[in-house]
Amino acid sequence: MSASTALIVAAEGGIIGDGRTGANLALGAGLFGLVLGRLALSRANGRIRTGSARTGGMSAIAVGMAGIVLAVLHLATSSGGPGTGNGLVGAVVAVPLGLGGVLLGRRALTRSPGAGQPIG
């Protein structure tokens, strides 16, 4: 499937859903990335002893980026403006949530013991 065909199918609601479904999916991914990033940062700071801060940080970055990509795809293919029921506002809110997950994940990676800094 070519990129132009994928965008046409997405605009018709075939890939990420129609209306608010795509925006809700992007919101969920962005929020989940934010939660993963916060947990990874807590692990890197030593407040949580279970799990790996590096794995959590990488997961937060991946899920946050997925939320951003889904939100931008929904913004690019939605028609109408805010308040029309197409999920435009939800997709706009999903972008900073995903970005927060990416930034928290990156911070956890730089603070994790495997990054060359001592635990302290």
C-alpha positions as CSV (number, residue, x, y, z in Angstrom):
1,M,0.0,0.0,0.0
2,S,1.4,3.4,-1.0
3,A,1.6,6.3,1.4
4,S,-1.1,8.3,-0.5
5,T,-3.4,5.3,-0.4
6,A,-2.8,4.9,3.3
7,L,-3.7,8.6,3.9
8,I,-6.8,8.3,1.9
9,V,-8.0,5.3,3.8
10,A,-7.1,7.0,7.1
11,A,-9.1,10.0,6.1
12,E,-12.1,7.8,5.5
13,G,-11.7,6.3,8.9
14,G,-10.3,3.0,7.9
15,I,-7.0,2.9,9.8
16,I,-7.4,4.6,13.2
17,G,-11.2,4.9,13.3
18,D,-13.6,7.7,12.6
19,G,-14.7,10.5,14.8
20,R,-13.2,10.5,18.3
21,T,-11.8,6.9,18.1
22,G,-8.5,7.9,16.7
23,A,-8.1,10.8,19.1
24,N,-9.0,8.6,22.0
25,L,-6.4,6.1,20.9
26,A,-3.8,8.8,20.6
27,L,-4.8,10.2,24.1
28,G,-4.5,6.7,25.6
29,A,-1.0,6.1,24.1
30,G,0.2,9.6,25.2
31,L,-1.1,9.2,28.7
32,F,0.4,5.7,29.0
33,G,3.7,7.0,27.8
34,L,3.6,9.7,30.4
35,V,2.9,7.2,33.2
36,L,5.7,4.9,32.0
37,G,8.0,7.9,31.9
38,R,7.2,8.9,35.5
39,L,7.6,5.3,36.7
40,A,11.0,5.0,34.9
41,L,12.1,8.3,36.4
42,S,11.1,7.1,39.9
43,R,13.2,3.9,39.2
44,A,16.2,6.0,38.1
45,N,16.0,8.1,41.2
46,G,15.9,5.0,43.5
47,R,12.4,5.5,44.8
48,I,11.2,2.2,43.2
49,R,13.5,-0.8,43.5
50,T,11.8,-3.1,41.1
51,G,12.4,-3.1,37.3
52,S,14.9,-1.4,35.1
53,A,14.9,2.4,34.6
54,R,16.5,1.9,31.1
55,T,13.8,-0.4,30.0
56,G,11.1,1.9,31.4
57,G,12.7,4.9,29.8
58,M,12.9,3.3,26.3
59,S,9.3,2.1,26.7
60,A,8.1,5.6,27.6
61,I,9.9,7.0,24.6
62,A,8.4,4.4,22.2
63,V,4.8,4.7,23.5
64,G,5.0,8.5,23.7
65,M,6.2,8.7,20.1
66,A,3.4,6.4,19.0
67,G,0.9,8.7,20.7
68,I,2.4,11.7,18.9
69,V,2.3,10.0,15.5
70,L,-1.3,8.9,16.0
71,A,-2.4,12.3,17.1
72,V,-0.6,14.0,14.1
73,L,-2.1,11.5,11.7
74,H,-5.6,12.2,13.2
75,L,-5.1,15.9,13.0
76,A,-4.0,15.7,9.4
77,T,-6.9,13.6,8.3
78,S,-9.8,15.1,10.4
79,S,-12.2,17.4,8.8
80,G,-14.0,20.3,10.4
81,G,-13.0,22.3,13.5
82,P,-13.1,21.9,17.2
83,G,-16.5,21.0,18.6
84,T,-17.7,19.1,15.5
85,G,-17.3,15.7,17.2
86,N,-14.4,14.5,15.1
87,G,-11.9,14.4,18.0
88,L,-9.7,17.4,16.9
89,V,-9.4,18.7,20.5
90,G,-8.5,15.3,21.8
91,A,-5.7,14.9,19.2
92,V,-4.4,18.3,20.1
93,V,-4.2,17.4,23.8
94,A,-2.5,14.0,22.9
95,V,0.5,15.7,21.4
96,P,1.8,17.3,24.6
97,L,1.0,14.1,26.6
98,G,3.1,12.1,24.2
99,L,5.8,14.7,24.3
100,G,5.8,14.6,28.0
101,G,6.3,10.8,27.9
102,V,9.2,11.1,25.5
103,L,10.9,13.8,27.7
104,L,10.4,11.8,30.9
105,G,11.7,8.7,29.3
106,R,14.8,10.5,28.1
107,R,15.4,12.0,31.5
108,A,15.1,8.6,33.1
109,L,17.7,7.2,30.6
110,T,20.2,9.9,31.4
111,R,19.7,9.3,35.1
112,S,19.8,5.5,35.0
113,P,22.9,3.7,36.4
114,G,23.8,2.4,33.0
115,A,24.2,5.9,31.7
116,G,27.6,6.4,33.4
117,Q,26.3,8.2,36.5
118,P,26.5,6.7,40.0
119,I,23.3,6.0,41.9
120,G,22.9,8.7,44.5
